[in-house]
Every structure is written in structure tokens, then in C-alpha cells.
């Protein structure tokens, strides 16, 4: 199977950038350059003609960050937000996405009243269409997440996930069958 990695990487990059734009617009401090300043710099740096389009919904990416859903609080973990890892968890040659969710400590009771804490999500990429496989893959952590690393941590040819959190970090081992587990493996591998 031939995969045009450069073309695929551009698609994923655009999806990531587009999904982050609303957060930048809301959180940019008053001393940042105006959109006109940014536009003129982009034109002088060779980025003229580039247009970003939000295609997340059209390609199956449906995710909402849990931090500040019930209002803003002075919670540093929630302010940090979550994270995103691009990985090929099922070794099919397509870049999948793992999105780390988070929430404010002050909102725990509100979340429980509304069905439970926000969970991280794993989206399987099948030829440019994403499917949420979080629950069946057992990658749907309810943690105050801060970031993630995707790598083959035990050299078995499968991409594992390490998630940093406000409490104890989580390590999800890839089982090779589309699922993850977090318990220690026998034989010394963690």
C-alpha cells in the first residue's frame, strides 16, 4: 500500500491547527499583534494565499475540551488544556489522533451531575475519515490530562501512549488488536 506521507502530514497539520484556532482567539493576551499585523507578516514570509478551513466535522473529528465548560476558574491544569498525539496505533499506514481531555477541579461535581467526567479520545483514520474508537480501544481516560507522547516504549512494534496528568501519569500499552491496557506486563516490561 502506497501512502503519500507528506500529503497526509499536511492534512493532519491543518486539522490540528484549525482545531486550535478558537482557543487562540479566546486566550490571546491584549499585547499580541493584531490580525492585520499577522496577515502582513504572513504575506512577507511566503504564506500568502494559504487559507485554513475547519473540516473537522466533515472528516469525523468530534471532540470538545472539557476545561471551563461550566465557567472559567483559576485552575492551572485546566488552563494548560489537553494535548494531541499523532500516531498509527493500528499500523495501517494512516495517521490516527489521540486527544487528551482535561477539566477544572472545581467542576468535578458539575461533570458528575451531567453524566461523568470528560474523557480523552482516540480517532482511527481510515483513508482520511476519522472514527471515534475511544471506548472500544480502552483509550478513553477520565483524567485531568496535560499532554501525551506516542511511541513504541517497549520495542514490540506497536505505538504506546504516555499521558501526563495533574495526578499520576498514565501509560497505555498497545495490545496490537486495536485495544490498550494500563497494567504492568509480565517479564519486567512496564
Biotite code that builds the C-alpha atoms (Angstrom):
import biotite.structure as struc

atoms = struc.array([
    struc.Atom([0.000, 0.000, 0.000], chain_id="A", res_id=1, res_name="UNK", atom_name="CA", element="C"),
    struc.Atom([1.414, 3.373, -1.039], chain_id="A", res_id=2, res_name="UNK", atom_name="CA", element="C"),
    struc.Atom([0.912, 6.237, 1.416], chain_id="A", res_id=3, res_name="UNK", atom_name="CA", element="C"),
    struc.Atom([1.832, 9.775, 0.477], chain_id="A", res_id=4, res_name="UNK", atom_name="CA", element="C"),
    struc.Atom([3.197, 10.762, 3.891], chain_id="A", res_id=5, res_name="UNK", atom_name="CA", element="C"),
    struc.Atom([3.841, 14.407, 3.009], chain_id="A", res_id=6, res_name="UNK", atom_name="CA", element="C"),
    struc.Atom([0.259, 14.875, 1.772], chain_id="A", res_id=7, res_name="UNK", atom_name="CA", element="C"),
    struc.Atom([-1.181, 13.054, 4.792], chain_id="A", res_id=8, res_name="UNK", atom_name="CA", element="C"),
    struc.Atom([1.003, 15.015, 7.209], chain_id="A", res_id=9, res_name="UNK", atom_name="CA", element="C"),
    struc.Atom([-0.283, 18.259, 5.689], chain_id="A", res_id=10, res_name="UNK", atom_name="CA", element="C"),
    struc.Atom([-3.875, 17.108, 6.191], chain_id="A", res_id=11, res_name="UNK", atom_name="CA", element="C"),
    struc.Atom([-3.283, 16.277, 9.830], chain_id="A", res_id=12, res_name="UNK", atom_name="CA", element="C"),
    struc.Atom([-1.403, 19.525, 10.441], chain_id="A", res_id=13, res_name="UNK", atom_name="CA", element="C"),
    struc.Atom([-4.267, 21.568, 9.009], chain_id="A", res_id=14, res_name="UNK", atom_name="CA", element="C"),
    struc.Atom([-6.782, 19.691, 11.183], chain_id="A", res_id=15, res_name="UNK", atom_name="CA", element="C"),
    struc.Atom([-4.684, 20.302, 14.288], chain_id="A", res_id=16, res_name="UNK", atom_name="CA", element="C"),
    struc.Atom([-4.111, 23.974, 13.544], chain_id="A", res_id=17, res_name="UNK", atom_name="CA", element="C"),
    struc.Atom([-7.747, 24.606, 12.697], chain_id="A", res_id=18, res_name="UNK", atom_name="CA", element="C"),
    struc.Atom([-8.985, 22.919, 15.857], chain_id="A", res_id=19, res_name="UNK", atom_name="CA", element="C"),
    struc.Atom([-6.680, 25.135, 17.939], chain_id="A", res_id=20, res_name="UNK", atom_name="CA", element="C"),
    struc.Atom([-7.679, 28.464, 16.360], chain_id="A", res_id=21, res_name="UNK", atom_name="CA", element="C"),
    struc.Atom([-10.753, 29.129, 18.544], chain_id="A", res_id=22, res_name="UNK", atom_name="CA", element="C"),
    struc.Atom([-8.664, 28.637, 21.694], chain_id="A", res_id=23, res_name="UNK", atom_name="CA", element="C"),
    struc.Atom([-6.034, 31.084, 20.426], chain_id="A", res_id=24, res_name="UNK", atom_name="CA", element="C"),
    struc.Atom([-8.654, 33.688, 19.603], chain_id="A", res_id=25, res_name="UNK", atom_name="CA", element="C"),
    struc.Atom([-10.133, 33.450, 23.098], chain_id="A", res_id=26, res_name="UNK", atom_name="CA", element="C"),
    struc.Atom([-6.914, 33.339, 25.106], chain_id="A", res_id=27, res_name="UNK", atom_name="CA", element="C"),
    struc.Atom([-4.599, 35.715, 23.209], chain_id="A", res_id=28, res_name="UNK", atom_name="CA", element="C"),
    struc.Atom([-3.364, 38.450, 25.578], chain_id="A", res_id=29, res_name="UNK", atom_name="CA", element="C"),
    struc.Atom([-4.012, 42.094, 24.691], chain_id="A", res_id=30, res_name="UNK", atom_name="CA", element="C"),
    struc.Atom([-0.335, 42.745, 23.848], chain_id="A", res_id=31, res_name="UNK", atom_name="CA", element="C"),
    struc.Atom([-0.324, 40.291, 20.923], chain_id="A", res_id=32, res_name="UNK", atom_name="CA", element="C"),
    struc.Atom([-0.196, 41.568, 17.344], chain_id="A", res_id=33, res_name="UNK", atom_name="CA", element="C"),
    struc.Atom([-3.450, 42.400, 15.589], chain_id="A", res_id=34, res_name="UNK", atom_name="CA", element="C"),
    struc.Atom([-4.805, 40.132, 12.823], chain_id="A", res_id=35, res_name="UNK", atom_name="CA", element="C"),
    struc.Atom([-3.673, 42.776, 10.289], chain_id="A", res_id=36, res_name="UNK", atom_name="CA", element="C"),
    struc.Atom([-0.085, 42.618, 11.640], chain_id="A", res_id=37, res_name="UNK", atom_name="CA", element="C"),
    struc.Atom([-0.118, 38.818, 11.484], chain_id="A", res_id=38, res_name="UNK", atom_name="CA", element="C"),
    struc.Atom([-1.544, 38.918, 7.944], chain_id="A", res_id=39, res_name="UNK", atom_name="CA", element="C"),
    struc.Atom([1.159, 41.311, 6.690], chain_id="A", res_id=40, res_name="UNK", atom_name="CA", element="C"),
    struc.Atom([3.909, 39.194, 8.274], chain_id="A", res_id=41, res_name="UNK", atom_name="CA", element="C"),
    struc.Atom([2.461, 36.038, 6.709], chain_id="A", res_id=42, res_name="UNK", atom_name="CA", element="C"),
    struc.Atom([2.423, 37.735, 3.296], chain_id="A", res_id=43, res_name="UNK", atom_name="CA", element="C"),
    struc.Atom([6.038, 38.834, 3.626], chain_id="A", res_id=44, res_name="UNK", atom_name="CA", element="C"),
    struc.Atom([7.140, 35.380, 4.820], chain_id="A", res_id=45, res_name="UNK", atom_name="CA", element="C"),
    struc.Atom([5.805, 33.329, 1.899], chain_id="A", res_id=46, res_name="UNK", atom_name="CA", element="C"),
    struc.Atom([2.492, 32.200, 3.408], chain_id="A", res_id=47, res_name="UNK", atom_name="CA", element="C"),
    struc.Atom([0.292, 34.372, 1.209], chain_id="A", res_id=48, res_name="UNK", atom_name="CA", element="C"),
    struc.Atom([-2.587, 32.531, -0.394], chain_id="A", res_id=49, res_name="UNK", atom_name="CA", element="C"),
    struc.Atom([-2.868, 29.927, 2.362], chain_id="A", res_id=50, res_name="UNK", atom_name="CA", element="C"),
    struc.Atom([-6.411, 29.585, 3.630], chain_id="A", res_id=51, res_name="UNK", atom_name="CA", element="C"),
    struc.Atom([-7.438, 27.438, 6.559], chain_id="A", res_id=52, res_name="UNK", atom_name="CA", element="C"),
    struc.Atom([-10.776, 25.705, 6.610], chain_id="A", res_id=53, res_name="UNK", atom_name="CA", element="C"),
    struc.Atom([-12.358, 23.840, 9.505], chain_id="A", res_id=54, res_name="UNK", atom_name="CA", element="C"),
    struc.Atom([-13.036, 20.357, 8.122], chain_id="A", res_id=55, res_name="UNK", atom_name="CA", element="C"),
    struc.Atom([-13.097, 18.541, 11.464], chain_id="A", res_id=56, res_name="UNK", atom_name="CA", element="C"),
    struc.Atom([-16.813, 17.714, 11.416], chain_id="A", res_id=57, res_name="UNK", atom_name="CA", element="C"),
    struc.Atom([-16.749, 16.681, 7.778], chain_id="A", res_id=58, res_name="UNK", atom_name="CA", element="C"),
    struc.Atom([-13.935, 14.142, 8.353], chain_id="A", res_id=59, res_name="UNK", atom_name="CA", element="C"),
    struc.Atom([-15.402, 12.716, 11.583], chain_id="A", res_id=60, res_name="UNK", atom_name="CA", element="C"),
    struc.Atom([-13.478, 14.593, 14.280], chain_id="A", res_id=61, res_name="UNK", atom_name="CA", element="C"),
    struc.Atom([-15.967, 15.435, 17.029], chain_id="A", res_id=62, res_name="UNK", atom_name="CA", element="C"),
    struc.Atom([-14.209, 16.411, 20.258], chain_id="A", res_id=63, res_name="UNK", atom_name="CA", element="C"),
    struc.Atom([-14.759, 19.138, 22.799], chain_id="A", res_id=64, res_name="UNK", atom_name="CA", element="C"),
    struc.Atom([-12.268, 20.052, 25.503], chain_id="A", res_id=65, res_name="UNK", atom_name="CA", element="C"),
    struc.Atom([-13.811, 19.763, 28.990], chain_id="A", res_id=66, res_name="UNK", atom_name="CA", element="C"),
    struc.Atom([-11.877, 22.559, 30.693], chain_id="A", res_id=67, res_name="UNK", atom_name="CA", element="C"),
    struc.Atom([-14.034, 25.573, 31.597], chain_id="A", res_id=68, res_name="UNK", atom_name="CA", element="C"),
    struc.Atom([-17.259, 24.084, 30.221], chain_id="A", res_id=69, res_name="UNK", atom_name="CA", element="C"),
    struc.Atom([-19.018, 25.396, 33.331], chain_id="A", res_id=70, res_name="UNK", atom_name="CA", element="C"),
    struc.Atom([-17.139, 28.712, 33.522], chain_id="A", res_id=71, res_name="UNK", atom_name="CA", element="C"),
    struc.Atom([-13.579, 29.899, 33.993], chain_id="A", res_id=72, res_name="UNK", atom_name="CA", element="C"),
    struc.Atom([-11.701, 29.003, 37.169], chain_id="A", res_id=73, res_name="UNK", atom_name="CA", element="C"),
    struc.Atom([-8.129, 29.724, 38.286], chain_id="A", res_id=74, res_name="UNK", atom_name="CA", element="C"),
    struc.Atom([-7.103, 26.077, 37.835], chain_id="A", res_id=75, res_name="UNK", atom_name="CA", element="C"),
    struc.Atom([-3.592, 25.784, 36.289], chain_id="A", res_id=76, res_name="UNK", atom_name="CA", element="C"),
    struc.Atom([-4.204, 22.251, 34.970], chain_id="A", res_id=77, res_name="UNK", atom_name="CA", element="C"),
    struc.Atom([-7.383, 23.306, 33.198], chain_id="A", res_id=78, res_name="UNK", atom_name="CA", element="C"),
    struc.Atom([-5.589, 26.360, 31.818], chain_id="A", res_id=79, res_name="UNK", atom_name="CA", element="C"),
    struc.Atom([-2.915, 24.087, 30.348], chain_id="A", res_id=80, res_name="UNK", atom_name="CA", element="C"),
    struc.Atom([-5.587, 22.234, 28.401], chain_id="A", res_id=81, res_name="UNK", atom_name="CA", element="C"),
    struc.Atom([-5.089, 18.798, 26.975], chain_id="A", res_id=82, res_name="UNK", atom_name="CA", element="C"),
    struc.Atom([-2.820, 17.619, 24.222], chain_id="A", res_id=83, res_name="UNK", atom_name="CA", element="C"),
    struc.Atom([-2.772, 15.813, 20.915], chain_id="A", res_id=84, res_name="UNK", atom_name="CA", element="C"),
    struc.Atom([-0.693, 12.904, 19.666], chain_id="A", res_id=85, res_name="UNK", atom_name="CA", element="C"),
    struc.Atom([-0.496, 11.851, 16.039], chain_id="A", res_id=86, res_name="UNK", atom_name="CA", element="C"),
    struc.Atom([0.188, 8.111, 15.852], chain_id="A", res_id=87, res_name="UNK", atom_name="CA", element="C"),
    struc.Atom([-0.530, 4.980, 13.855], chain_id="A", res_id=88, res_name="UNK", atom_name="CA", element="C"),
    struc.Atom([-1.869, 2.828, 16.684], chain_id="A", res_id=89, res_name="UNK", atom_name="CA", element="C"),
    struc.Atom([-3.103, 0.039, 14.380], chain_id="A", res_id=90, res_name="UNK", atom_name="CA", element="C"),
    struc.Atom([-0.135, 0.016, 11.947], chain_id="A", res_id=91, res_name="UNK", atom_name="CA", element="C"),
    struc.Atom([-2.322, 0.547, 8.867], chain_id="A", res_id=92, res_name="UNK", atom_name="CA", element="C"),
    struc.Atom([-0.228, 3.414, 7.456], chain_id="A", res_id=93, res_name="UNK", atom_name="CA", element="C"),
    struc.Atom([-2.763, 6.151, 8.313], chain_id="A", res_id=94, res_name="UNK", atom_name="CA", element="C"),
    struc.Atom([-2.102, 8.776, 10.981], chain_id="A", res_id=95, res_name="UNK", atom_name="CA", element="C"),
    struc.Atom([-4.614, 8.407, 13.836], chain_id="A", res_id=96, res_name="UNK", atom_name="CA", element="C"),
    struc.Atom([-5.196, 11.045, 16.536], chain_id="A", res_id=97, res_name="UNK", atom_name="CA", element="C"),
    struc.Atom([-5.298, 10.751, 20.331], chain_id="A", res_id=98, res_name="UNK", atom_name="CA", element="C"),
    struc.Atom([-6.715, 13.831, 22.081], chain_id="A", res_id=99, res_name="UNK", atom_name="CA", element="C"),
    struc.Atom([-6.129, 14.373, 25.801], chain_id="A", res_id=100, res_name="UNK", atom_name="CA", element="C"),
    struc.Atom([-9.047, 15.878, 27.680], chain_id="A", res_id=101, res_name="UNK", atom_name="CA", element="C"),
    struc.Atom([-8.983, 17.864, 30.893], chain_id="A", res_id=102, res_name="UNK", atom_name="CA", element="C"),
    struc.Atom([-11.314, 19.632, 33.287], chain_id="A", res_id=103, res_name="UNK", atom_name="CA", element="C"),
    struc.Atom([-11.216, 22.086, 36.144], chain_id="A", res_id=104, res_name="UNK", atom_name="CA", element="C"),
    struc.Atom([-11.014, 20.638, 39.641], chain_id="A", res_id=105, res_name="UNK", atom_name="CA", element="C"),
    struc.Atom([-13.848, 22.999, 40.601], chain_id="A", res_id=106, res_name="UNK", atom_name="CA", element="C"),
    struc.Atom([-16.142, 21.387, 38.004], chain_id="A", res_id=107, res_name="UNK", atom_name="CA", element="C"),
    struc.Atom([-15.956, 17.758, 39.154], chain_id="A", res_id=108, res_name="UNK", atom_name="CA", element="C"),
    struc.Atom([-19.394, 17.829, 40.831], chain_id="A", res_id=109, res_name="UNK", atom_name="CA", element="C"),
    struc.Atom([-20.956, 19.504, 37.775], chain_id="A", res_id=110, res_name="UNK", atom_name="CA", element="C"),
    struc.Atom([-19.478, 16.849, 35.475], chain_id="A", res_id=111, res_name="UNK", atom_name="CA", element="C"),
    struc.Atom([-20.773, 14.033, 37.673], chain_id="A", res_id=112, res_name="UNK", atom_name="CA", element="C"),
    struc.Atom([-24.271, 15.571, 37.582], chain_id="A", res_id=113, res_name="UNK", atom_name="CA", element="C"),
    struc.Atom([-24.055, 15.681, 33.766], chain_id="A", res_id=114, res_name="UNK", atom_name="CA", element="C"),
    struc.Atom([-23.049, 12.056, 33.156], chain_id="A", res_id=115, res_name="UNK", atom_name="CA", element="C"),
    struc.Atom([-19.412, 11.792, 34.192], chain_id="A", res_id=116, res_name="UNK", atom_name="CA", element="C"),
    struc.Atom([-16.001, 13.317, 33.758], chain_id="A", res_id=117, res_name="UNK", atom_name="CA", element="C"),
    struc.Atom([-14.706, 14.283, 30.295], chain_id="A", res_id=118, res_name="UNK", atom_name="CA", element="C"),
    struc.Atom([-12.663, 11.564, 28.603], chain_id="A", res_id=119, res_name="UNK", atom_name="CA", element="C"),
    struc.Atom([-9.749, 11.525, 26.223], chain_id="A", res_id=120, res_name="UNK", atom_name="CA", element="C"),
    struc.Atom([-10.451, 10.257, 22.723], chain_id="A", res_id=121, res_name="UNK", atom_name="CA", element="C"),
    struc.Atom([-8.763, 8.085, 20.096], chain_id="A", res_id=122, res_name="UNK", atom_name="CA", element="C"),
    struc.Atom([-9.766, 8.664, 16.476], chain_id="A", res_id=123, res_name="UNK", atom_name="CA", element="C"),
    struc.Atom([-8.917, 5.945, 13.942], chain_id="A", res_id=124, res_name="UNK", atom_name="CA", element="C"),
    struc.Atom([-8.094, 7.306, 10.486], chain_id="A", res_id=125, res_name="UNK", atom_name="CA", element="C"),
    struc.Atom([-9.404, 5.258, 7.576], chain_id="A", res_id=126, res_name="UNK", atom_name="CA", element="C"),
    struc.Atom([-8.402, 6.901, 4.286], chain_id="A", res_id=127, res_name="UNK", atom_name="CA", element="C"),
    struc.Atom([-8.953, 10.418, 5.640], chain_id="A", res_id=128, res_name="UNK", atom_name="CA", element="C"),
    struc.Atom([-12.163, 9.715, 7.595], chain_id="A", res_id=129, res_name="UNK", atom_name="CA", element="C"),
    struc.Atom([-11.928, 9.534, 11.380], chain_id="A", res_id=130, res_name="UNK", atom_name="CA", element="C"),
    struc.Atom([-13.921, 7.252, 13.671], chain_id="A", res_id=131, res_name="UNK", atom_name="CA", element="C"),
    struc.Atom([-14.032, 7.635, 17.450], chain_id="A", res_id=132, res_name="UNK", atom_name="CA", element="C"),
    struc.Atom([-12.759, 4.291, 18.796], chain_id="A", res_id=133, res_name="UNK", atom_name="CA", element="C"),
    struc.Atom([-12.087, 5.557, 22.323], chain_id="A", res_id=134, res_name="UNK", atom_name="CA", element="C"),
    struc.Atom([-14.359, 3.230, 24.256], chain_id="A", res_id=135, res_name="UNK", atom_name="CA", element="C"),
    struc.Atom([-13.664, 0.005, 22.372], chain_id="A", res_id=136, res_name="UNK", atom_name="CA", element="C"),
    struc.Atom([-9.889, 0.692, 22.364], chain_id="A", res_id=137, res_name="UNK", atom_name="CA", element="C"),
    struc.Atom([-9.920, 1.405, 26.129], chain_id="A", res_id=138, res_name="UNK", atom_name="CA", element="C"),
    struc.Atom([-8.104, 4.704, 25.495], chain_id="A", res_id=139, res_name="UNK", atom_name="CA", element="C"),
    struc.Atom([-10.966, 6.820, 26.905], chain_id="A", res_id=140, res_name="UNK", atom_name="CA", element="C"),
    struc.Atom([-9.283, 8.022, 30.082], chain_id="A", res_id=141, res_name="UNK", atom_name="CA", element="C"),
    struc.Atom([-11.117, 10.259, 32.518], chain_id="A", res_id=142, res_name="UNK", atom_name="CA", element="C"),
    struc.Atom([-8.098, 12.185, 33.751], chain_id="A", res_id=143, res_name="UNK", atom_name="CA", element="C"),
    struc.Atom([-7.096, 15.804, 34.216], chain_id="A", res_id=144, res_name="UNK", atom_name="CA", element="C"),
    struc.Atom([-4.759, 15.456, 31.261], chain_id="A", res_id=145, res_name="UNK", atom_name="CA", element="C"),
    struc.Atom([-1.992, 17.824, 30.261], chain_id="A", res_id=146, res_name="UNK", atom_name="CA", element="C"),
    struc.Atom([-0.262, 16.177, 27.310], chain_id="A", res_id=147, res_name="UNK", atom_name="CA", element="C"),
    struc.Atom([0.781, 12.943, 25.636], chain_id="A", res_id=148, res_name="UNK", atom_name="CA", element="C"),
    struc.Atom([3.624, 11.098, 23.957], chain_id="A", res_id=149, res_name="UNK", atom_name="CA", element="C"),
    struc.Atom([3.087, 8.369, 21.373], chain_id="A", res_id=150, res_name="UNK", atom_name="CA", element="C"),
    struc.Atom([5.999, 5.950, 20.926], chain_id="A", res_id=151, res_name="UNK", atom_name="CA", element="C"),
    struc.Atom([6.896, 2.267, 20.890], chain_id="A", res_id=152, res_name="UNK", atom_name="CA", element="C"),
    struc.Atom([8.022, 2.263, 24.512], chain_id="A", res_id=153, res_name="UNK", atom_name="CA", element="C"),
    struc.Atom([8.743, -1.473, 24.807], chain_id="A", res_id=154, res_name="UNK", atom_name="CA", element="C"),
    struc.Atom([10.105, -2.180, 21.293], chain_id="A", res_id=155, res_name="UNK", atom_name="CA", element="C"),
    struc.Atom([7.303, -4.546, 20.279], chain_id="A", res_id=156, res_name="UNK", atom_name="CA", element="C"),
    struc.Atom([6.481, -2.692, 17.045], chain_id="A", res_id=157, res_name="UNK", atom_name="CA", element="C"),
    struc.Atom([3.303, -1.120, 18.477], chain_id="A", res_id=158, res_name="UNK", atom_name="CA", element="C"),
    struc.Atom([2.759, 2.527, 19.391], chain_id="A", res_id=159, res_name="UNK", atom_name="CA", element="C"),
    struc.Atom([2.007, 3.013, 23.089], chain_id="A", res_id=160, res_name="UNK", atom_name="CA", element="C"),
    struc.Atom([0.642, 6.169, 24.755], chain_id="A", res_id=161, res_name="UNK", atom_name="CA", element="C"),
    struc.Atom([2.035, 8.048, 27.743], chain_id="A", res_id=162, res_name="UNK", atom_name="CA", element="C"),
    struc.Atom([-0.377, 10.655, 29.121], chain_id="A", res_id=163, res_name="UNK", atom_name="CA", element="C"),
    struc.Atom([0.726, 13.351, 31.548], chain_id="A", res_id=164, res_name="UNK", atom_name="CA", element="C"),
    struc.Atom([-1.896, 14.403, 34.082], chain_id="A", res_id=165, res_name="UNK", atom_name="CA", element="C"),
    struc.Atom([-2.394, 16.613, 37.118], chain_id="A", res_id=166, res_name="UNK", atom_name="CA", element="C"),
    struc.Atom([-2.086, 13.486, 39.283], chain_id="A", res_id=167, res_name="UNK", atom_name="CA", element="C"),
    struc.Atom([-0.426, 10.244, 38.322], chain_id="A", res_id=168, res_name="UNK", atom_name="CA", element="C"),
    struc.Atom([0.637, 9.972, 34.689], chain_id="A", res_id=169, res_name="UNK", atom_name="CA", element="C"),
    struc.Atom([-0.931, 7.140, 32.684], chain_id="A", res_id=170, res_name="UNK", atom_name="CA", element="C"),
    struc.Atom([0.777, 4.620, 30.425], chain_id="A", res_id=171, res_name="UNK", atom_name="CA", element="C"),
    struc.Atom([-1.356, 2.774, 27.898], chain_id="A", res_id=172, res_name="UNK", atom_name="CA", element="C"),
    struc.Atom([0.293, -0.275, 26.347], chain_id="A", res_id=173, res_name="UNK", atom_name="CA", element="C"),
    struc.Atom([-0.820, -1.165, 22.831], chain_id="A", res_id=174, res_name="UNK", atom_name="CA", element="C"),
    struc.Atom([-2.121, -4.766, 22.687], chain_id="A", res_id=175, res_name="UNK", atom_name="CA", element="C"),
    struc.Atom([-1.840, -4.967, 18.878], chain_id="A", res_id=176, res_name="UNK", atom_name="CA", element="C"),
    struc.Atom([-5.541, -5.809, 18.482], chain_id="A", res_id=177, res_name="UNK", atom_name="CA", element="C"),
    struc.Atom([-6.935, -2.263, 18.495], chain_id="A", res_id=178, res_name="UNK", atom_name="CA", element="C"),
    struc.Atom([-7.004, -2.034, 22.288], chain_id="A", res_id=179, res_name="UNK", atom_name="CA", element="C"),
    struc.Atom([-4.769, -0.677, 25.049], chain_id="A", res_id=180, res_name="UNK", atom_name="CA", element="C"),
    struc.Atom([-4.215, -1.714, 28.658], chain_id="A", res_id=181, res_name="UNK", atom_name="CA", element="C"),
    struc.Atom([-2.626, 0.074, 31.597], chain_id="A", res_id=182, res_name="UNK", atom_name="CA", element="C"),
    struc.Atom([-1.478, -2.788, 33.820], chain_id="A", res_id=183, res_name="UNK", atom_name="CA", element="C"),
    struc.Atom([2.107, -3.931, 34.073], chain_id="A", res_id=184, res_name="UNK", atom_name="CA", element="C"),
    struc.Atom([3.254, -6.578, 31.674], chain_id="A", res_id=185, res_name="UNK", atom_name="CA", element="C"),
    struc.Atom([4.873, -9.738, 32.933], chain_id="A", res_id=186, res_name="UNK", atom_name="CA", element="C"),
    struc.Atom([8.573, -10.243, 32.419], chain_id="A", res_id=187, res_name="UNK", atom_name="CA", element="C"),
    struc.Atom([9.729, -6.823, 33.578], chain_id="A", res_id=188, res_name="UNK", atom_name="CA", element="C"),
    struc.Atom([8.251, -4.667, 30.792], chain_id="A", res_id=189, res_name="UNK", atom_name="CA", element="C"),
    struc.Atom([6.073, -1.924, 32.183], chain_id="A", res_id=190, res_name="UNK", atom_name="CA", element="C"),
])
